[in-house]
Structures are given as C-alpha cells and as structure tokens.
C-alpha cells in the first residue's frame, strides 16, 4: 500500500486534476452511538473513505472531534484530494484495496468502518473480507459496516472508480450477525455495528449477485424479520 498522508502531512506528490468520488448513503450518524464513553481516545480506520464524509462528520462533532481517523481507498484520485487533506481530518491515508490491508493492522483500531464498500466486491471476496475483519480486530473493537439491503443498481462513472455494485446483502444476512445496533437510511441502506460475537455467526453472511433482487424484495425481507426501517433512528440490540 502506498502512503499519501502521514501524521496529517501530505508526503507524496499530489496530482491535482483528478476527481475524487465516494459519498456514502449510510447512516453515518450511528458512529456517535457505538461507545459508552465518547471521551476516549478512539482510533478509527475508514476503509473506502471516498470524499471523506465520515471523517468530516467526526471532526465536526465537538464530542468526538478528538478521535483519530485513518483512511484507505482503492481509487487513487481519492488519495490525491489536497482540499480534504489540508483540513487535517485524516491522520494517515493509504492507497490500496481493503483486501490488501495487513491483518495485523486492524488490531490498532477501536473502530473499523466499512461504509458502502462491501457491495463493490464479488461474493467470495466480500465473505473473506468480513471474516478477516472480524477475526483480526481486537475483542473490544467494533466494525461499523453499511450496505444497501437490495441490489442497488450502480455502474462505473469514470475509469477505475470502483463504483460498480457486484452484490447485494439481504437484511437476513446482516441481522443474523447479531449486531450491537443498527440504523437504516433511505433508500434501504443499512448500517450495522458488529462486535467480536459476530464471528460466531459469520457463516450466515450470504450476499447474492442476483441483479433482480430489487428494492421491494429487500423491503419485504426486512419487514418479515421486523428489521425496523426508521431513518434517523438507531436501534440497540445488546
């Protein structure tokens, strides 16, 4: 992985004419409800940071702006975003794919965020990545993952932007992982906070590649298992 930002300082030559992409529709506000004590010095890894909206949300909130946020993204223009890096939001930034992160690195973080990323992977890579994240993170850490709960149609916009959606994740798969809490945004984008306990249920994570899995089907499944679809609300399970 190539490092672009180290301790808030840009350490690579930046290509300024590139256009960054990646604005997650996930319920990012859930991040403020994960820990019992937000005054801790929380270390966050934002995988697929895109335009940096999660980092900006954290730094704009006076209760958690002291958290340290590192980012990695597979789309190189996102790692050349001078405007974002000059705001000193991200402490360290790497260019690379989530599946290329050394597993031992995950133990450094209290919170790993994978927001609207996993649907860009194929089925086997998605299953491998989720298992790896849960296996590698500390026992007291959390994984905040978001994804459409249906096959949200999305294709590439510019070369190598990694925007295409390859899979969908039914609500049954996410709820079967026994999340600590969750929230669902429009249009049926679920955010789920997983703890180490989710590793015991990892075999129930079964994404699909069926592009006919539409919004109504995803909503029907969510309703059937009483997965509450109340945008702006956070539902705690344990």
Rosetta silent file (secondary structure, phi, psi, omega in degrees, C-alpha in Angstrom):
SEQUENCE: XXXXXXXXXXXXXXXXXXXXXXXXXXXXXXXXXXXXXXXXXXXXXXXXXXXXXXXXXXXXXXXXXXXXXXXXXXXXXXXXXXXXXXXXXXXXXXXXXXXXXXXXXXXXXXXXXXXXXXXXXXXXXXXXXXXXXXXXXXXXXXXXXXXXXXXXXXXXXXXXXXXXXXXXXXXXXXXXXXXXXXXXXXXXXXXXXXXXXXXXXXXXXXXXXXXXXXXXXXXXXXXXXXXXXXXXXXXXXX
SCORE:     score description
SCORE:     0.000 S_00000001
   1 L     0.000  139.481 -179.428    0.000    0.000    0.000 S_00000001
   2 E   -96.699  128.405 -177.302    1.262    3.478   -0.864 S_00000001
   3 E   -92.378  130.616 -179.387    1.031    6.066    1.888 S_00000001
   4 E  -106.945  -31.237 -179.505   -0.085    9.575    0.929 S_00000001
   5 E  -129.863  132.714  177.989   -0.607   11.220    4.318 S_00000001
   6 E  -131.107  120.305 -178.779    1.436   10.642    7.469 S_00000001
   7 L    50.333   47.652  175.367    0.523   12.309   10.772 S_00000001
   8 L    74.201    1.935 -179.076   -1.689   14.807    8.889 S_00000001
   9 E  -108.256  134.010  177.093    1.089   15.782    6.469 S_00000001
  10 E   -71.466  127.965 -175.385    0.999   15.050    2.725 S_00000001
  11 L  -119.066    3.920  177.355    4.107   13.003    1.878 S_00000001
  12 L  -120.493  158.032  171.601    3.515   12.268   -1.829 S_00000001
  13 L   -68.973  125.374 -174.208    3.425   14.438   -4.925 S_00000001
  14 L   -95.077  133.963  173.982   -0.275   15.175   -5.430 S_00000001
  15 L   -92.530  109.890 -168.041   -1.978   15.072   -8.837 S_00000001
  16 L   -85.919  -10.832 -176.787   -4.444   17.938   -8.534 S_00000001
  17 L   -94.207   14.501  179.162   -6.538   17.452  -11.695 S_00000001
  18 L   -92.884  150.719 -177.315   -8.145   14.214  -10.526 S_00000001
  19 L  -106.556  117.952  179.065  -11.773   13.999   -9.392 S_00000001
  20 L   -75.718  156.259  179.477  -12.453   12.206   -6.119 S_00000001
  21 L  -143.363  155.714  172.788  -15.575   10.085   -5.687 S_00000001
  22 L   124.035   85.044  177.741  -17.438    8.325   -2.919 S_00000001
  23 L  -118.712   97.425 -175.671  -20.301    9.775   -0.905 S_00000001
  24 L   -64.301  139.362  175.665  -21.768    7.035    1.242 S_00000001
  25 L   -91.285    6.412 -174.943  -25.544    6.991    1.799 S_00000001
  26 L   -67.629  160.253  175.669  -25.074    5.071    5.029 S_00000001
  27 L   -76.327   74.699 -173.134  -26.443    6.236    8.401 S_00000001
  28 H   -62.445  -26.129 -179.891  -23.063    7.666    9.392 S_00000001
  29 H   -60.838  -15.806  178.087  -24.516    9.346   12.488 S_00000001
  30 H   -58.863  -24.795 -175.767  -24.600    5.895   14.070 S_00000001
  31 H   -59.704  -28.357 -178.121  -20.901    6.360   14.807 S_00000001
  32 H   -78.872   -7.561 -175.897  -21.686    8.631   17.766 S_00000001
  33 H  -107.750    1.035 -171.484  -23.767    5.918   19.492 S_00000001
  34 L   -75.819  -43.453 -173.861  -21.322    2.994   19.409 S_00000001
  35 L   -99.498  145.298  178.471  -19.228    3.639   22.507 S_00000001
  36 L   -68.876  -29.177 -178.312  -20.466    4.100   26.053 S_00000001
  37 L  -130.278  100.240 -178.809  -17.842    6.802   26.602 S_00000001
  38 L   -73.843   -7.148 -179.039  -17.108    9.028   23.597 S_00000001
  39 L   -78.168   -8.224  178.423  -14.448   10.913   25.556 S_00000001
  40 L   -64.829  159.830  176.601  -11.995    8.057   24.976 S_00000001
  41 L   -84.732   78.797 -174.453   -9.134    8.474   22.509 S_00000001
  42 L   -76.486  134.834  176.236  -10.791    6.348   19.835 S_00000001
  43 E  -102.892  122.612 -174.177   -8.723    5.160   16.869 S_00000001
  44 E  -117.525  136.427  170.432  -10.788    4.848   13.666 S_00000001
  45 E  -113.930  119.789 -178.750   -9.964    3.195   10.347 S_00000001
  46 E  -103.207  100.784 -178.443  -12.178    4.403    7.482 S_00000001
  47 E   -86.458  121.306 -175.652  -11.945    1.827    4.668 S_00000001
  48 L    75.801   56.011 -170.770  -13.037    3.350    1.366 S_00000001
  49 L   -71.842  -17.172  174.373  -13.114    6.912    2.708 S_00000001
  50 L    58.669 -122.553  178.720  -14.190    8.400   -0.643 S_00000001
  51 L   -81.870   -1.703  176.885  -14.836   12.133   -0.292 S_00000001
  52 L    85.870   22.906 -175.180  -14.052   11.982    3.423 S_00000001
  53 H   -68.681  -34.195  177.871  -17.579   12.486    4.700 S_00000001
  54 H   -67.500  -45.947  178.016  -17.235   10.164    7.687 S_00000001
  55 H   -59.547  -40.845  178.805  -14.036   11.846    8.808 S_00000001
  56 H   -63.309  -41.234  178.516  -15.655   15.260    8.374 S_00000001
  57 H   -59.980  -43.577 -179.502  -18.665   14.161   10.451 S_00000001
  58 H   -64.073  -45.646 -176.723  -16.359   13.031   13.255 S_00000001
  59 H   -73.998  -20.755  177.790  -14.299   16.221   13.248 S_00000001
  60 H   -82.773  -12.998 -177.670  -17.407   18.440   13.085 S_00000001
  61 L   -95.556  114.535 -176.033  -18.850   16.886   16.244 S_00000001
  62 L   -60.646  -20.631 -178.572  -17.399   18.551   19.373 S_00000001
  63 L   -80.329  -21.208 -176.372  -17.999   15.374   21.390 S_00000001
  64 L  -131.909    8.944 -175.641  -15.823   13.160   19.196 S_00000001
  65 L   -65.615  -14.824  177.665  -13.583   15.522   17.217 S_00000001
  66 L   -79.553   -8.862  177.535  -10.605   14.338   19.301 S_00000001
  67 L   -62.849  149.587  176.456  -10.849   10.871   17.715 S_00000001
  68 E  -100.845  130.129 -175.331   -8.032    9.942   15.323 S_00000001
  69 E  -121.503  122.715  172.292   -9.130    8.840   11.850 S_00000001
  70 E  -106.362  152.844 -177.784   -7.008    6.948    9.325 S_00000001
  71 E  -135.725  149.013  172.452   -8.224    6.235    5.803 S_00000001
  72 E  -137.760  141.587 -179.715   -7.585    3.843    2.932 S_00000001
  73 E  -147.815  141.998 -178.545   -9.134    3.935   -0.525 S_00000001
  74 L   -84.654  -11.573 -179.192   -8.668    1.900   -3.691 S_00000001
  75 L   -97.527  111.041 -170.350   -9.459    4.803   -6.052 S_00000001
  76 H   -58.138  -38.208  177.116   -6.251    6.786   -6.435 S_00000001
  77 H   -55.657  -30.531  177.878   -7.865   10.226   -7.064 S_00000001
  78 H   -66.304  -23.126  179.213   -9.366    9.986   -3.564 S_00000001
  79 H   -92.667    6.816  176.619   -5.797    9.775   -2.277 S_00000001
  80 H  -119.319   24.194 -174.290   -4.865   12.957   -4.158 S_00000001
  81 L   -87.499   83.605 -177.388   -7.539   15.120   -2.533 S_00000001
  82 H   -57.678  -41.971 -178.469   -5.478   18.104   -1.366 S_00000001
  83 H   -58.951  -42.090  179.017   -8.532   20.059   -0.200 S_00000001
  84 H   -67.666  -46.989 -174.535   -9.540   17.208    2.117 S_00000001
  85 H   -69.002  -30.518  178.453   -6.052   16.553    3.464 S_00000001
  86 L   -68.417  -17.259  176.624   -5.354   20.228    4.156 S_00000001
  87 L   -78.833   -7.104  178.469   -8.287   20.166    6.580 S_00000001
  88 L    56.444   44.961  177.260   -6.246   17.730    8.703 S_00000001
  89 L   -88.195  -44.224 -178.079   -9.163   15.347    9.086 S_00000001
  90 L  -100.714  124.196 -177.990   -7.309   12.142    8.239 S_00000001
  91 L   -70.712  -47.828  178.229   -4.156   11.397   10.226 S_00000001
  92 E  -132.885  142.134 -179.684   -2.825    8.732    7.850 S_00000001
  93 E  -136.544  132.683  176.565   -4.006    7.859    4.332 S_00000001
  94 E  -122.668  150.571  170.014   -3.090    4.906    2.138 S_00000001
  95 E  -100.309  121.834 -179.997   -3.971    3.989   -1.426 S_00000001
  96 L   170.180  169.897  179.473   -4.966    0.342   -1.653 S_00000001
  97 L   -89.429  151.615 -179.714   -7.792   -2.169   -1.563 S_00000001
  98 H   -55.995  -38.220 -176.614   -9.420   -3.318    1.661 S_00000001
  99 H   -74.406   -5.608  178.098   -8.386   -6.899    0.944 S_00000001
 100 H   -99.807   -1.776 -179.611   -4.713   -5.831    0.756 S_00000001
 101 L   -71.822  127.399  176.197   -4.555   -4.393    4.283 S_00000001
 102 L   -57.766  130.693 -173.285   -2.244   -6.494    6.506 S_00000001
 103 H   -59.814  -30.552 -178.880   -4.483   -8.220    9.042 S_00000001
 104 H   -67.354  -20.221 -179.513   -2.258   -7.209   11.971 S_00000001
 105 H   -68.243  -28.429 -177.232   -3.013   -3.550   11.213 S_00000001
 106 H   -63.943  -26.058 -177.702   -6.637   -3.970   12.240 S_00000001
 107 H   -69.789  -10.582  179.989   -5.659   -4.534   15.869 S_00000001
 108 H   -77.302  -12.879 -167.289   -4.580   -0.884   16.119 S_00000001
 109 L  -113.040  144.940  173.255   -8.149    0.369   15.894 S_00000001
 110 L   -83.112  -28.977 -176.805  -11.106    0.671   18.235 S_00000001
 111 E  -140.932  124.474  175.156  -13.481    1.155   15.314 S_00000001
 112 E  -110.424  127.527 -176.895  -13.198   -0.103   11.739 S_00000001
 113 E  -113.420  128.853  179.438  -15.640    1.447    9.270 S_00000001
 114 E  -129.852   77.825 -170.634  -16.607   -0.237    6.004 S_00000001
 115 E   -97.156  117.323  179.338  -19.294    2.077    4.689 S_00000001
 116 L    52.138   47.813  179.878  -20.910    1.231    1.348 S_00000001
 117 L  -117.672  -43.327 -168.364  -17.858   -0.774    0.283 S_00000001
 118 H   -64.733  -25.508  179.308  -18.681   -4.458    0.506 S_00000001
 119 H   -71.727   -9.603  177.747  -21.276   -4.314   -2.302 S_00000001
 120 H   -89.376   -1.762 -178.759  -18.439   -3.418   -4.703 S_00000001
 121 L  -103.231  161.465  173.161  -16.784   -6.814   -4.133 S_00000001
 122 L   -78.076  170.985 -172.216  -17.669  -10.222   -5.537 S_00000001
 123 H   -57.611  -51.723 -175.085  -19.341  -12.745   -3.246 S_00000001
 124 H   -66.998  -37.808  178.241  -16.267  -14.709   -2.182 S_00000001
 125 H   -67.212  -39.356  178.660  -14.120  -11.617   -1.611 S_00000001
 126 H   -62.345  -44.801  179.720  -16.896   -9.999    0.432 S_00000001
 127 H   -65.391  -41.089  179.506  -17.246  -13.074    2.643 S_00000001
 128 H   -65.046  -42.988 -177.532  -13.474  -13.351    3.045 S_00000001
 129 H   -64.894  -44.673 -178.711  -13.094   -9.668    3.924 S_00000001
 130 H   -64.074  -41.901  177.651  -15.822   -9.665    6.555 S_00000001
 131 H   -62.865  -41.721 -178.920  -14.409  -12.796    8.175 S_00000001
 132 H   -64.881  -43.119  179.294  -10.899  -11.304    8.110 S_00000001
 133 H   -62.175  -46.672 -178.581  -12.006   -8.023    9.684 S_00000001
 134 H   -67.844  -36.166 -179.958  -13.893   -9.751   12.486 S_00000001
 135 H   -70.647  -36.201 -170.966  -11.093  -12.260   13.086 S_00000001
 136 H   -88.650  -25.693 -176.315   -8.336   -9.641   13.120 S_00000001
 137 L   -73.924  160.082 -179.334   -9.864   -6.827   15.160 S_00000001
 138 L   -65.849  159.672 -178.850   -9.446   -6.661   18.925 S_00000001
 139 L   -63.370  -28.473 -177.331  -12.000   -8.268   21.231 S_00000001
 140 L   -98.353    7.310 -178.485  -13.133   -4.840   22.470 S_00000001
 141 L   -92.776  169.288  178.422  -13.299   -3.233   18.995 S_00000001
 142 E  -130.427  152.368  173.972  -16.271   -2.740   16.682 S_00000001
 143 E  -114.456  120.458  177.077  -16.890   -2.986   12.957 S_00000001
 144 E  -102.911  110.023 -176.548  -19.340   -0.458   11.502 S_00000001
 145 E  -121.253  137.751  175.478  -20.496   -1.779    8.137 S_00000001
 146 E  -130.356  151.923 -179.701  -23.132   -0.369    5.821 S_00000001
 147 E  -167.611  151.542  171.489  -24.591   -1.659    2.578 S_00000001
 148 E   -62.678  141.943  179.132  -27.804   -1.498    0.533 S_00000001
 149 L   -95.057   30.038  175.523  -30.199   -4.247    1.608 S_00000001
 150 L  -161.912  174.024 -179.917  -31.123   -4.842   -2.040 S_00000001
 151 L   -83.330   89.179  179.422  -29.297   -4.785   -5.372 S_00000001
 152 L   -71.716  111.899 -176.000  -28.864   -1.032   -5.681 S_00000001
 153 L   -68.762  123.532  178.797  -28.031   -0.536   -9.385 S_00000001
 154 L  -154.516  132.195 -177.273  -24.785    1.370   -9.794 S_00000001
 155 L  -120.063  178.643  177.804  -22.176    1.266  -12.543 S_00000001
 156 L   -69.218  149.032  177.563  -18.806    2.852  -13.189 S_00000001
 157 L  -112.454  -40.407  175.116  -18.698    6.603  -13.903 S_00000001
 158 L  -137.205  161.645 -174.689  -15.002    7.057  -14.653 S_00000001
 159 L   -54.770  133.371  173.477  -12.171    4.571  -15.221 S_00000001
 160 L    61.337   26.238 -178.428  -11.126    2.532  -12.195 S_00000001
 161 L   -83.835   -5.500  177.281  -13.529    4.334   -9.843 S_00000001
 162 L    59.049   26.630 -175.234  -14.659    1.017   -8.234 S_00000001
 163 L   -83.494  -21.901 -174.315  -18.234    2.336   -8.272 S_00000001
 164 L   -63.887  137.728  174.434  -19.943   -0.702   -9.794 S_00000001
 165 L   -90.274  130.616 -177.124  -22.105   -2.778   -7.467 S_00000001
 166 L  -109.896  -23.018 -176.738  -21.478   -6.505   -7.770 S_00000001
 167 L  -140.351  171.502  172.352  -23.559   -7.978   -4.956 S_00000001
 168 E  -132.562  153.346 -178.324  -26.474   -7.328   -2.636 S_00000001
 169 L  -124.447  108.853  178.482  -26.839   -8.217    1.038 S_00000001
 170 L   -63.901  153.758  178.996  -30.323   -9.148    2.327 S_00000001
 171 H   -58.484  -30.111  178.653  -31.321   -7.884    5.764 S_00000001
 172 H   -59.219  -39.825 -179.221  -31.391  -11.503    6.948 S_00000001
 173 H   -64.149  -42.469 -176.889  -27.617  -11.749    6.414 S_00000001
 174 H   -74.212  -42.258 -179.608  -26.860   -8.647    8.449 S_00000001
 175 H   -69.684  -27.282  178.156  -29.263   -9.314   11.294 S_00000001
 176 L   -68.704  -15.120  177.522  -28.023  -12.904   11.557 S_00000001
 177 L   -82.886    2.446  177.512  -24.623  -11.474   12.545 S_00000001
 178 L    55.234   62.835 -179.614  -26.219  -10.268   15.813 S_00000001
 179 L   -65.636  152.478  175.143  -25.296   -6.572   15.519 S_00000001
 180 L   -68.462  -38.129  178.673  -24.953   -4.436   18.625 S_00000001
 181 E  -160.176  166.776  178.286  -27.095   -1.784   16.960 S_00000001
 182 E  -156.999  166.267  174.179  -28.262   -0.712   13.554 S_00000001
 183 E  -152.290  150.151 -178.856  -29.980    2.016   11.573 S_00000001
 184 E  -127.302  123.818  178.986  -31.494    2.080    8.081 S_00000001
 185 E   -97.869  165.515  167.112  -31.447    5.114    5.797 S_00000001
 186 L   -70.986  143.240   -9.164  -33.268    5.877    2.578 S_00000001
 187 L   -95.934   90.256  179.542  -33.235    4.097    0.171 S_00000001
 188 L    59.889   51.422  175.775  -32.949    0.958    2.341 S_00000001
 189 E  -106.469  114.573 -175.284  -29.258    1.419    3.197 S_00000001
 190 E   -96.302  138.934  172.802  -28.460   -0.390    6.423 S_00000001
 191 E  -116.470  129.583 -173.564  -25.700    0.440    8.886 S_00000001
 192 E  -132.507  134.881  178.050  -24.765   -2.274   11.399 S_00000001
 193 E  -102.972  116.741 -176.781  -22.318   -2.268   14.320 S_00000001
 194 E  -109.141  142.655  173.689  -20.725   -5.667   14.796 S_00000001
 195 L  -109.507 -175.118 -178.113  -18.675   -6.939   17.691 S_00000001
 196 H   -61.173  -26.641  179.567  -16.457   -9.993   18.016 S_00000001
 197 H   -58.847  -27.636 -177.386  -19.548  -12.106   18.709 S_00000001
 198 H   -63.510  -23.288  178.839  -20.479  -11.740   15.033 S_00000001
 199 H   -62.604  -30.125  178.778  -17.610  -14.058   14.112 S_00000001
 200 H   -68.743  -17.478 -175.751  -19.585  -16.953   15.630 S_00000001
 201 H  -115.370   14.168 -171.045  -22.352  -16.270   13.103 S_00000001
 202 H   -61.817  -28.147 -179.565  -20.208  -15.481   10.063 S_00000001
 203 H   -67.062  -15.446  178.846  -21.475  -18.457    8.030 S_00000001
 204 H   -85.643   -5.343  176.171  -24.894  -16.787    7.927 S_00000001
 205 L   -79.983  105.279 -173.595  -23.480  -13.858    5.956 S_00000001
 206 L  -131.472   83.674  175.247  -24.662  -14.765    2.460 S_00000001
 207 L   -69.327  162.099 -179.613  -24.552  -11.959   -0.129 S_00000001
 208 E  -130.768  158.660 -179.559  -26.051  -12.588   -3.563 S_00000001
 209 L  -109.467   14.275 -177.389  -25.232  -11.472   -7.102 S_00000001
 210 L   -78.934  109.221 -178.225  -28.811  -11.508   -8.390 S_00000001
 211 L   -71.487   -8.857  176.630  -29.479   -8.112  -10.002 S_00000001
 212 L   -84.518   -2.257  178.262  -33.219   -8.838   -9.918 S_00000001
 213 L   -75.971   88.776 -169.769  -33.167   -8.506   -6.129 S_00000001
 214 L   -89.083  177.304 -177.599  -34.995   -5.181   -6.157 S_00000001
 215 H   -55.163  -47.464 -177.227  -35.902   -2.600   -3.516 S_00000001
 216 H   -62.573  -39.611  177.560  -39.360   -4.054   -2.829 S_00000001
 217 H   -64.254  -42.438  178.189  -37.935   -7.529   -2.317 S_00000001
 218 H   -63.260  -39.976  178.416  -35.332   -6.146    0.071 S_00000001
 219 H   -66.565  -40.027  178.542  -38.007   -4.237    1.954 S_00000001
 220 H   -59.924  -42.604  179.780  -40.231   -7.333    2.163 S_00000001
 221 H   -66.512  -45.129  179.531  -37.404   -9.313    3.748 S_00000001
 222 H   -59.820  -42.870  179.475  -36.573   -6.533    6.212 S_00000001
 223 H   -66.349  -38.618 -176.968  -40.223   -6.243    7.231 S_00000001
 224 H   -62.859  -35.297 -179.628  -40.635  -10.001    7.601 S_00000001
 225 L   -97.374   12.525  177.337  -37.832  -10.199   10.168 S_00000001
 226 L    59.849   38.207  173.896  -39.004   -6.988   11.860 S_00000001
 227 L   -81.843  112.411 -168.062  -35.886   -5.076   10.872 S_00000001
 228 L   -73.938  124.609 -177.431  -37.005   -1.532   11.693 S_00000001
 229 L  -106.197   84.540 -177.319  -36.816    0.927    8.807 S_00000001
 230 L  -132.282   85.514 -176.939  -36.898    4.295   10.574 S_00000001
 231 L   -50.584  133.098 -179.949  -34.411    6.724    9.007 S_00000001
 232 L    92.442  -11.308  179.491  -32.639    8.799   11.632 S_00000001
 233 L  -106.320  149.071 -178.103  -33.321    6.340   14.458 S_00000001
 234 L  -117.872  124.719 -175.731  -30.789    3.949   15.981 S_00000001
 235 E  -105.921  117.749 -179.691  -31.938    0.587   17.262 S_00000001
 236 E   -92.616  134.231 -178.093  -29.853   -1.018   20.007 S_00000001
 237 L  -106.476  -42.132  178.278  -29.935   -4.807   20.297 S_00000001
 238 L  -144.323    0.000    0.000  -27.374   -5.563   23.006 S_00000001
